[in-house]
Structures are given as C-alpha cells and as structure tokens.
Amino acid sequence: MTFLRLASYLQKLERTTSRNEITAILSGLFKEAKAEEIDKICYLCLGRLAPKYEGIEFNLAEKTMAQVLSKAYEKKPEEIKKLYKKMGDLGEVASELAPKLKVKSDPFGKTQGHPEQGRTDEKLKVIEVFERLYEIATTSGEGSVEKKIGLFAKLLCQLGPLSAKFIVRIPLGKLRLGFSDVTILDALSWSKTGDKSLRPQLERAYNICADIGKIAKIFKKKGIGGVKKVKAMVGTPIRTAQAERLPSAEKIIEKLGRCASEKKFDGFRTQIHIWQEKGKKKVRIFSRNLENITQMFPDIVGAAQKIKVKSAVLDGEAIGYNPQTGEFLPFQETVQRKRKYGIKEKAKEVPLKVFVFDLLFLNGKDLIFAPFSKRRRLLEGVLGKVKPEEAIQLAEQQIISTPKELRQEFDLAISEGLEGLVLKKLDSVYQAGARNFNWVKYKRTTEGELADTVDCLVLGYYRGRGKRAGFGIGAFLTGVYDEASEKFFTIAKIGTGLSDEQWKEMKKKCDEVKVEKKPEEYVVDKNLFCDVWVRPMIVVEIKADEITRSPVHTAGKTQKESGFALRFPRLVRFRDKDPEQATTVKEVLRLYEIQGR
C-alpha cells in the first residue's frame, strides 16, 4: 500500500466521530492491507511506531518541527511561525506548503539527477515511510537533533499535501482520531466477517499479549486459528484484571464464599517482568495503561534482579512510604515517583514498596489460567523469603469464610490508613483486561455513601467567564459509556474544585481532541450542549457525595426513570487509562444500587 492511500484513510477517519463509521473505515483499510504491512499500519493509525510499552518516542517538539518545515520548503522561520499562528496546526502548514515545492531547488544540495528526484508519495510505500520514521525516532547521540531535522525534511520533500499533513502530525502526537486498540479489534473482526463476532477471541489474545500490531499480523496471516494460539510472553505486558464492587460484607461472602482477603493500597498498579537474556537478568516494569515505566524505578529494578527465578511476571501495587516512620503516603505523594528527571533524588525522598499479589508467569510457564490458590502458592515460594527491607514484598493474605472475619480484616486495613480490602475467589483464573466478580473491592466508603470514585470521559467544555475567561474554559461535561447501545451518556457537569493548573491542563487536553460538532454517539440533553465538543479520549477520576436521579442527565435514563447524576462532583485526577477502561453505565447502576442498601 502507498502512504498516500493510507493518508486518504486517515483523512476519512479524521472527518468522522461515529464509532460505527470509524470501525467500517478501518475494516476497509485492513482488508486492503497486506500481512507484512498491517502491523505498521495499525501503529501509524494510533500515532505510534510500536506498541506503547516499547517507549519509542520521536522527541520532536513543535519548535523543532517548524525547523523541519522551514528546511523542507525553503521558507524562513518567521513565515512558518506566521502560518502556524494562523492555522494552529503544523500538519496543515505542511499541507499548505507541499504543493509549492520546487524539486530542482533541492534544500539538500543534490543535483538534478539524484536517485530520489521525481518520486512522489503516489509511489512511496507505507513500509518505506515507516522505516524512515523509525530511523528518525531512533537517531540519537551528538548532533541527533540536526540529523532528525535533515532526515525528516528529506522525507517531506517526497510527499504531497495530504501525506505531508499526517506525517507531520504523527511525531507531534496530534494524530488523535478518536479510537484506540480496542476499536482496531472490532475492525479486524469486521474485515473478515462483516460483524464483531470475532472480537471476543481477538480481545482474549490482546489481553494477554498487548501488542495490537502483532495480533493484527497473526490474524491477517493465520486467521482466527492463529489468534487462538497466542500466549502470554515475558517482556510483553498483560492487561490487568480489575475488581468489581459489592455493598456489604454479607453480600461479598454470599457471592464469593470462602475467599482470600488482601489489603487495598492507594498506589499505582505495577506489573514486573523478569527474565534471563545473554546471561543477564532483565527487568521491565509496566503501568496499568501498558506504559513502560522501567527507567523511573531503579529501586524496583534492583529488587527484582535479586528474585531467584529464571522468568516471572508479577502483578502488584506500588505505594510510597515514610522511611522514618514506615507509614504509607497518600497517592498524591506516591505518584510523584512517576517522572523522567530527578529520578534518583526522588527515589531517596519517596521510597516505594511494591506489594505483589499475583503471579502470571513463572519459569517459562503461563499461569493465567491456573486457579488463584495455585498462583498464590507459587508466589509464596518465589517471594516468601524476601527481606522486609526490600522494595518488592509479598502482599499479606488471609483466608476468610464469614462476614464477621471480613469486617475484622476491613477494620484492621482502615486502622493502617489503607483504602480497604480486595477479596478474591480461590479457584478463579486471572481474567486479563476484565472487570468481574472474581475480585471484589471493599472500600472505606462502601457502606452508607457512594462506594467508589467514577472514571468518566470528558465529552466537551464550556467557555469561561470572569477569571476563567483567561483559561478559555469554565466547566466541562463528563459521561459514561453504555456497551449495549454503544453510546455515551452524560452524568456530571463540573465547574468547581479545579486549581488554575488543572483548568489549563483540561483546556490543553481538550483542544488536542476537539471536533467541529457533537459526535453522533453522545446522548446529551439540549440544556447541556457544550461550546466545544471533544472525542471521548480523556479519562478523569471524579469523586461525588452520591449518585442521584436527574432530569437533565442521560446516563441510565429510561421512559419511566430520570438519568443518573453525580451529586457535588469534583475532579480527583486525570487517569492513566484508555477510554475503554472508564466506568460504564452498567457500573454506575451497580454503584447506585449499592449506596441505597
């Protein structure tokens, strides 16, 4: 496939906000793609060159990209700056300038007869463009910025307006087209069957091997039979299992019976991969969102290298603690460890403990489908003798059978300043990427009020007045997704409780994914129409006093009942989650029922 052909698909995707249309366009693209290029096409459609966890970044800021355009199109920097100010998008600037390129006045000082001359994007293949982008991204060392500028400008000289627009947006992270890996799974199914019937099997493979390009390539080459053979691999992240909610100790025991009780820490999910390679012990650490965060945590890497295994995948929660008192720190302090600079200094200031509660892979064997009781037994064998001062620890566990025992464990966890408990079925498999009743969380706020925070999607915002006029945003609208109807429904309008910095960050994030009109999948009362609509890509954690019924909000609305709304909603934080991991209408209904018990 030529890159121009791919760019034409990207143009179609940019012009639609309908999920069904996006799926149809992608399925057409995947039908046309060949097996050797479909993985690269998947990555490029997501604005990447590899799975997120590989951490391959262009490190090209807008200022540097402006230099690329200046060199490629022989324009003064002031002219590029002026056009950018007018258009607000360097991709559009490239599209505007590309037709005016004069090949014979080549900015690289080549003669008329050089081999690249006369080629256009009508012949340049996706694979060739991908390889050249990869070369740009991986160029490093002394003078690397200048080399990147030269390589990128040379590539732009071969591209027409449409291709240039998208090739410039990819390194800048501006190619946010309103879908993620999970939509690609739908489209892959659609490309073979004309429906989503193969989605469950594709998603199973993706949940245990979170490389969307690899799954697409296997599917294209070997069909669903090849996908069924996909297994977990050390070094490739496994999508995390998630817990459901129940209203009381009695309901939890009724649902789970005799179960394991573990303390719930308010830290961040940490998946640790350990393996041997060329005689050395390798370690990779992944976040809940499949980001490779290894470089941020040298203390965890050091502790992992001491664990006596040939290979392993550990699932746990990292939490900061006070080295003087041993007390756990609140999330706001723990999360400061996630940084690119000043890592060693912060590690001394905020040391971490990772409490490991599951074992997914051990010494070459995939344990995902083994019962939890077996995984725990093996985990105890791996971490049972770890010294208390080490950064990686075995999570404590108690086996309980009665509501009384559960409440005793809960009270103990609360007395230690923790969130509560996670209760687990002893015979359950590890359900990667799923939220179900194999695991149930029992939190401090479970009885009597809203049982948990809600992860909402930002649907749009309202322009500010007064002080917030300077921010350009004064409130924002949030919603939740309904899997049955494949639509988004509103649940809260939030206009207070944000710091100045949070308002600025919200405006910036929204403007990166704004669209011209309300997406078709948004079900919004006319009284809540936003000034600016955005694609459903920003996940925010919202705390509220309770869930109430509202005449204007649409989440859970029926002919007989008003919709659900969050009472006194306030922003807790921006979540490091994919849109598909946000709270659903079904979960909101369950929370509503829990608070009423």
C-alpha positions in Angstrom: 0.0 0.0 0.0 1.2 3.5 -0.8 1.5 6.0 2.1 -0.8 8.3 0.0 -3.5 5.6 0.2 -3.1 5.3 3.9 -3.3 9.1 4.3 -6.6 9.1 2.4 -8.0 6.6 5.0 -6.6 8.9 7.8 -8.4 11.8 6.2 -11.7 9.9 6.3 -11.1 8.9 9.9 -10.4 12.5 10.8 -13.8 13.6 9.4 -16.0 11.2 11.4 -16.8 11.0 15.1 -19.1 8.0 14.7 -17.7 4.8 16.2 -19.5 2.6 13.7 -18.2 4.6 10.8 -14.7 4.6 12.2 -14.9 0.8 12.5 -16.2 0.5 8.9 -13.3 2.7 7.6 -10.7 0.8 9.5 -12.1 -2.6 8.3 -11.8 -1.4 4.7 -8.2 -0.4 5.4 -7.4 -3.8 6.9 -8.9 -5.7 4.0 -6.7 -3.8 1.6 -3.5 -4.1 3.7 -1.0 -6.9 3.2 0.2 -9.1 6.1 3.7 -7.6 6.0 2.4 -4.1 6.5 -0.7 -4.4 8.6 1.2 -4.2 11.9 2.8 -1.0 10.8 -0.5 0.5 9.6 -2.0 -0.2 13.0 0.8 1.6 14.8 0.7 4.6 12.4 -3.1 4.9 12.8 -2.6 5.2 16.5 0.2 7.8 16.0 2.9 5.3 17.0 5.8 3.3 15.6 5.5 0.4 18.0 3.3 -0.8 21.0 3.1 1.9 23.7 5.2 -0.2 26.0 8.2 -0.2 23.7 8.6 3.5 24.6 9.8 4.6 21.1 9.4 8.4 21.0 10.3 10.9 18.3 11.3 13.6 20.8 10.4 16.3 18.2 8.8 19.3 19.7 6.7 21.8 17.7 9.7 24.2 17.6 11.9 21.5 16.0 9.1 20.5 13.6 8.9 24.1 12.5 12.6 23.9 11.6 11.8 20.8 9.6 9.2 22.6 7.6 11.5 25.6 7.1 14.2 23.4 5.7 12.0 21.2 3.5 10.0 24.0 2.0 12.8 26.7 1.9 10.8 29.1 4.0 12.1 31.5 6.6 11.3 30.5 10.2 9.2 33.7 10.5 7.0 32.6 7.6 6.4 29.1 9.2 5.6 30.8 12.5 3.2 33.2 10.9 1.4 30.3 9.1 1.3 28.2 12.3 -0.3 31.1 14.2 -2.9 31.4 11.5 -3.7 27.7 11.1 -2.9 26.4 14.6 -1.7 23.1 13.2 1.8 22.3 11.7 0.2 19.5 9.7 -2.0 22.0 7.9 1.0 24.2 7.4 2.9 21.3 5.7 -0.2 20.6 3.6 -0.3 24.3 2.5 3.3 24.4 1.5 3.8 21.0 0.0 2.4 21.8 -3.5 4.7 24.8 -3.8 7.8 22.6 -3.5 10.3 23.1 -6.4 12.2 19.9 -6.9 15.1 21.4 -8.8 16.0 23.8 -5.9 16.6 20.9 -3.6 17.4 22.0 0.0 19.8 19.1 0.4 22.2 20.4 -2.3 21.6 17.4 -4.6 21.9 17.6 -8.4 19.0 17.2 -10.8 20.0 13.5 -11.3 20.0 12.3 -7.8 18.1 9.0 -7.4 15.4 10.4 -5.1 14.4 13.1 -7.6 11.0 12.9 -9.2 9.5 10.4 -6.7 6.2 11.3 -5.2 4.1 9.9 -2.4 2.0 8.2 -5.0 4.8 5.6 -5.2 6.2 5.8 -1.7 5.1 2.7 0.2 3.8 2.6 3.8 6.7 0.2 4.8 9.3 2.6 3.4 7.8 5.6 5.1 7.5 3.6 8.4 11.2 2.6 8.2 12.3 6.2 7.6 10.2 7.4 10.5 11.7 4.7 12.7 15.2 5.8 11.7 14.3 9.4 12.7 12.9 8.3 16.0 15.8 6.1 16.9 18.5 8.6 15.9 20.5 9.5 19.0 23.8 10.9 20.2 25.7 14.1 19.4 24.1 16.2 16.7 21.0 13.9 16.7 18.5 16.9 16.6 20.1 18.2 13.4 20.2 14.7 11.9 16.5 14.2 12.7 15.6 17.6 11.1 17.6 16.7 7.9 16.0 13.2 7.6 12.5 14.4 8.2 12.8 17.3 5.8 14.1 14.9 3.2 11.1 12.7 3.7 8.7 15.6 3.4 10.3 16.6 0.1 8.8 13.4 -1.4 5.3 13.9 -0.1 2.3 15.7 -1.4 -0.1 17.8 0.6 -2.3 15.1 2.1 0.6 12.8 3.1 2.6 15.7 4.5 -0.2 16.8 6.8 -0.4 13.4 8.5 3.3 12.6 8.5 3.9 15.9 10.5 1.2 15.2 13.0 2.4 11.7 13.9 5.6 12.8 15.8 3.8 15.6 17.5 1.2 13.3 19.0 -1.6 15.2 17.1 -3.0 12.2 15.3 -5.7 11.5 17.8 -8.5 10.2 15.7 -11.0 9.0 18.4 -10.2 5.3 18.6 -7.8 3.1 20.4 -6.5 -0.5 20.2 -9.9 -2.0 21.2 -11.6 -0.3 18.2 -9.0 -1.9 15.9 -10.0 -5.3 17.3 -13.6 -4.6 16.2 -12.4 -3.5 12.8 -10.2 -6.6 12.3 -13.3 -8.8 13.0 -15.4 -6.7 10.7 -12.8 -7.1 7.9 -13.3 -10.8 7.9 -16.9 -11.4 8.9 -18.8 -8.1 8.4 -19.6 -8.0 12.1 -17.9 -8.1 15.5 -18.4 -11.8 16.1 -14.6 -12.5 16.3 -14.0 -9.6 18.8 -14.0 -11.8 21.9 -11.3 -14.2 20.6 -9.2 -11.2 19.3 -9.6 -9.5 22.6 -8.6 -12.6 24.6 -5.3 -12.7 22.6 -4.8 -8.9 23.0 -5.5 -9.1 26.8 -2.6 -11.5 27.3 -0.3 -10.1 24.6 -0.9 -6.4 24.4 0.7 -5.7 21.0 -2.1 -4.7 18.6 0.2 -4.8 15.6 1.3 -8.4 16.4 -2.3 -9.5 16.8 -3.3 -7.9 13.5 -0.4 -9.6 11.7 -1.2 -13.0 13.1 -4.9 -12.5 12.2 -4.1 -11.4 8.7 -1.7 -14.3 8.1 -3.3 -17.2 10.0 -6.8 -16.1 10.7 -8.6 -16.7 14.0 -7.0 -20.1 14.4 -3.6 -18.4 14.7 -5.0 -15.8 17.2 -6.3 -18.6 19.4 -2.8 -19.9 19.9 -1.4 -16.6 21.2 0.0 -17.0 24.7 1.4 -14.7 27.4 5.1 -13.8 27.0 7.5 -12.4 29.5 8.5 -8.9 28.4 5.2 -8.1 26.8 2.6 -6.6 29.1 -0.6 -8.4 30.1 -3.7 -6.3 30.6 -4.6 -6.1 34.2 -7.5 -7.8 35.9 -9.9 -5.5 37.7 -12.2 -5.8 40.7 -16.0 -5.3 40.9 -17.9 -3.8 43.8 -20.4 -5.2 46.3 -22.3 -3.2 49.1 -21.6 -5.2 52.3 -19.6 -8.0 53.9 -22.6 -10.2 53.8 -23.1 -9.8 50.0 -19.4 -10.4 49.4 -19.3 -13.7 51.3 -22.6 -14.7 49.7 -21.1 -14.1 46.2 -17.5 -15.5 46.8 -17.9 -17.9 49.7 -14.6 -18.8 51.3 -12.2 -16.4 49.8 -8.8 -14.6 50.1 -8.6 -11.2 51.7 -5.8 -8.7 50.8 -5.3 -5.1 51.8 -6.0 -2.5 49.2 -3.3 0.1 48.7 -3.8 3.5 47.2 -0.8 3.5 44.9 -0.3 2.6 41.3 -0.6 -0.8 39.5 2.8 -2.2 38.7 3.5 -5.3 36.5 7.0 -6.6 36.8 8.6 -8.8 34.1 11.8 -10.7 34.9 13.8 -12.9 32.5 17.3 -14.0 31.6 19.0 -12.8 28.4 22.6 -13.5 27.4 23.5 -14.4 31.0 22.0 -11.2 32.5 18.7 -10.7 34.4 16.4 -8.3 32.5 13.6 -6.4 34.1 10.7 -4.5 32.6 8.0 -2.6 34.6 4.7 -1.7 33.1 1.9 0.6 34.3 -1.9 -0.2 34.3 -2.0 1.6 30.9 0.8 -0.7 29.5 3.4 2.1 29.6 7.0 1.0 30.0 8.0 2.8 33.3 11.2 0.8 34.0 13.6 3.7 33.9 11.5 5.6 36.5 12.1 3.0 39.2 15.7 1.8 39.6 15.0 0.7 43.2 12.3 -1.7 42.0 14.5 -3.0 39.1 17.3 -3.6 41.6 14.9 -5.6 43.9 13.5 -7.6 41.0 17.0 -8.6 39.9 17.5 -10.3 43.3 14.5 -12.5 43.0 15.6 -16.1 42.3 13.6 -17.0 39.2 14.5 -17.8 35.5 11.5 -15.8 34.4 8.4 -14.3 36.0 5.5 -11.8 35.7 4.4 -10.2 39.0 1.3 -8.2 39.5 1.3 -5.7 42.3 0.7 -2.2 43.7 3.4 0.3 44.4 3.0 2.7 47.3 5.3 5.3 48.8 6.2 5.3 52.5 7.9 7.5 55.0 11.4 5.9 55.6 11.5 7.3 59.2 8.1 6.1 60.4 7.3 3.4 57.9 3.8 4.9 57.3 2.3 4.8 53.8 2.0 8.0 51.9 -1.2 9.3 50.1 -1.5 8.8 46.4 -0.6 12.4 45.6 2.9 11.8 47.1 3.4 8.3 45.7 2.6 9.5 42.2 5.5 12.0 42.3 7.8 9.0 41.7 6.5 8.8 38.1 8.9 11.2 36.4 11.6 11.4 33.7 14.0 13.7 35.6 15.5 13.8 39.1 14.7 10.1 39.5 17.5 9.1 41.9 16.8 12.1 44.2 13.1 11.4 44.3 13.7 7.7 45.0 15.5 8.7 48.2 12.9 11.2 49.2 9.9 8.9 48.4 10.9 5.2 48.6 8.5 2.6 47.3 7.3 -0.8 48.3 5.6 -3.0 45.7 3.2 -5.4 47.3 2.9 -8.3 44.9 -0.5 -10.1 44.9 -0.4 -12.3 41.8 2.0 -14.4 39.7 1.1 -14.7 36.0 4.1 -16.4 34.6 6.9 -18.4 36.2 10.0 -20.1 34.7 8.6 -20.4 31.2 5.0 -21.4 32.2 1.9 -19.2 31.6 -0.1 -19.3 34.8 -3.0 -17.0 33.7 -5.5 -19.9 33.6 -4.3 -21.6 36.8 -6.6 -21.2 39.8 -5.7 -18.3 42.1 -4.9 -20.6 45.0 -2.2 -22.3 42.9 -0.8 -19.0 41.7 -0.7 -17.7 45.3 1.1 -20.9 46.5 3.8 -20.5 43.8 4.1 -16.7 44.6 4.7 -17.5 48.2 7.5 -19.9 47.0 9.0 -17.0 45.0 8.7 -14.2 47.5 8.2 -15.9 50.8 11.8 -15.3 51.9 12.3 -11.8 50.7 13.8 -9.5 53.3 11.4 -6.9 54.8 13.7 -4.0 53.7 13.4 -5.0 50.0 11.3 -2.8 47.7 9.3 -5.9 46.5 7.2 -7.7 49.1 4.6 -10.4 49.2 1.2 -9.0 49.8 -0.4 -10.3 53.1 -3.3 -12.5 52.7 -6.0 -14.0 55.0 -8.5 -16.7 54.1 -11.9 -15.8 55.4 -15.3 -17.5 55.4 -17.7 -15.2 57.3 -18.8 -11.6 57.2 -17.5 -11.1 60.8 -14.0 -12.1 59.7 -14.2 -9.9 56.7 -15.2 -6.8 58.8 -12.4 -7.5 61.2 -9.9 -7.5 58.3 -11.5 -4.4 56.9 -11.2 -2.5 60.2 -7.6 -3.5 60.5 -6.8 -2.2 57.0 -8.6 1.1 57.7 -6.6 1.5 61.0 -3.4 1.3 59.0 -4.6 4.2 56.8 -5.4 2.0 53.8 -8.4 2.1 51.4 -9.9 -1.2 52.4 -9.7 -4.8 51.0 -9.8 -6.8 47.8 -11.5 -10.2 48.1 -10.7 -12.9 45.6 -12.2 -16.3 44.6 -9.8 -19.0 45.4 -10.5 -21.0 42.2 -10.6 -18.1 39.8 -8.4 -17.7 36.7 -6.6 -14.4 36.1 -9.1 -12.6 33.8 -6.7 -10.2 31.9 -8.4 -6.9 30.9 -11.7 -7.8 32.5 -13.7 -6.5 35.5 -15.8 -9.2 37.2 -16.7 -10.8 40.5 -13.6 -13.0 40.7 -12.2 -10.0 42.6 -14.3 -7.6 44.7 -13.1 -4.4 46.3 -14.5 -3.4 49.7 -13.6 0.2 50.4 -13.9 2.7 53.3 -16.8 4.4 51.7 -18.7 1.3 50.6 -21.5 1.4 53.3 -23.7 4.4 53.5 -22.5 6.6 50.6 -21.0 6.4 47.1 -19.0 3.3 47.1 -16.2 4.5 44.8 -14.9 7.2 42.6 -16.1 7.2 39.0 -13.8 7.2 36.0 -15.6 9.4 33.5 -14.9 10.5 29.9 -14.8 14.2 29.1 -17.3 14.9 26.3 -16.8 18.7 25.9 -16.4 22.0 27.7 -18.0 25.4 28.2 -16.0 28.7 27.7 -15.0 30.5 30.9 -16.3 33.8 32.3 -14.7 36.2 34.7 -11.4 34.9 36.0 -11.7 31.8 33.9 -12.1 33.7 30.7 -8.3 33.8 30.6 -8.3 30.0 30.6 -10.9 29.7 27.9 -12.8 27.1 29.9 -15.2 27.4 32.8 -16.8 24.0 33.1 -16.7 20.6 31.4 -19.2 17.8 30.7 -18.5 14.2 31.6 -20.2 11.0 30.6 -20.1 7.2 30.8 -20.2 4.6 28.0 -23.1 2.1 27.5 -21.8 -1.1 26.0 -25.3 -2.3 24.9 -26.2 0.8 22.8 -22.5 1.8 22.0 -23.3 5.4 23.0 -22.1 7.9 25.6 -24.4 9.4 28.2 -23.9 12.4 30.4 -23.5 12.1 34.2 -21.9 15.3 35.5 -21.2 18.9 34.6 -18.2 20.1 36.6 -17.3 23.8 37.1 -15.6 24.0 40.5 -12.9 22.4 42.5 -10.1 22.6 40.0 -6.8 24.5 40.5 -5.7 27.0 37.9 -3.2 24.5 36.7 -5.9 21.8 36.3 -8.1 24.2 34.3 -5.2 24.9 32.0 -4.4 21.2 31.6 -8.0 20.4 30.9 -8.2 23.1 28.2 -5.0 21.8 26.6 -6.1 18.2 26.6 -9.5 19.0 25.2 -8.2 21.2 22.4 -6.0 18.4 21.2 -9.0 16.2 20.5 -11.8 18.7 19.8 -14.2 18.2 17.0 -16.4 20.6 15.0 -19.8 19.2 16.1 -21.3 16.9 18.8 -20.4 13.3 18.0 -23.4 11.2 17.0 -22.8 8.7 19.8 -23.2 11.4 22.5 -26.7 11.4 24.1 -26.9 14.9 25.6 -29.9 17.0 26.8 -30.2 20.3 24.8 -29.7 22.2 28.1 -26.2 20.7 28.4 -24.9 21.3 24.9 -21.2 22.3 25.1 -19.4 25.2 23.4 -16.6 22.8 22.4 -17.0 19.1 21.8 -14.2 16.6 22.1 -13.6 13.0 21.1 -14.1 10.5 24.1 -10.4 10.1 24.9 -9.8 11.9 28.2 -10.4 9.9 31.3 -10.9 11.7 34.6 -11.5 10.3 38.1 -14.5 12.0 39.8 -15.4 11.9 43.4 -19.0 12.7 44.5 -21.2 12.5 47.6 -23.7 10.2 45.9 -25.5 9.2 42.7 -28.9 10.9 42.3 -31.6 11.0 39.7 -31.5 14.0 37.4 -34.0 15.3 34.7 -31.2 16.6 32.5 -28.5 13.9 32.6 -29.0 10.9 30.3 -26.9 8.0 31.9 -29.3 5.2 32.8 -32.4 7.2 31.6 -35.5 5.2 30.7 -39.1 6.1 29.8 -40.0 5.8 33.5 -36.8 7.0 35.2 -34.7 10.1 35.0 -31.0 9.7 34.3 -28.2 9.3 36.9 -26.1 12.3 38.1 -23.2 12.7 40.4 -24.0 15.0 43.4 -21.3 17.5 44.2 -18.8 16.1 41.7 -15.1 17.1 41.9 -12.1 16.2 39.9 -9.6 13.9 41.7 -7.1 13.5 38.9 -6.6 12.7 35.2 -6.4 8.9 34.8 -3.7 7.0 33.0 -6.3 4.8 31.4 -7.6 4.0 27.9 -11.2 5.2 27.3 -12.4 1.5 27.3 -11.2 1.2 30.9 -13.5 4.0 32.1 -16.7 3.4 34.2 -19.7 2.2 32.2 -23.5 2.9 32.6 -23.9 -0.7 34.0 -21.3 0.0 36.7 -23.0 3.3 37.6 -26.3 1.4 38.1 -24.5 -1.0 40.4 -23.0 1.8 42.4 -26.4 3.4 42.7 -27.9 0.2 44.0 -25.0 -0.3 46.5 -25.4 3.2 48.0 -29.1 2.6 48.5 -28.7 -0.6 50.6 
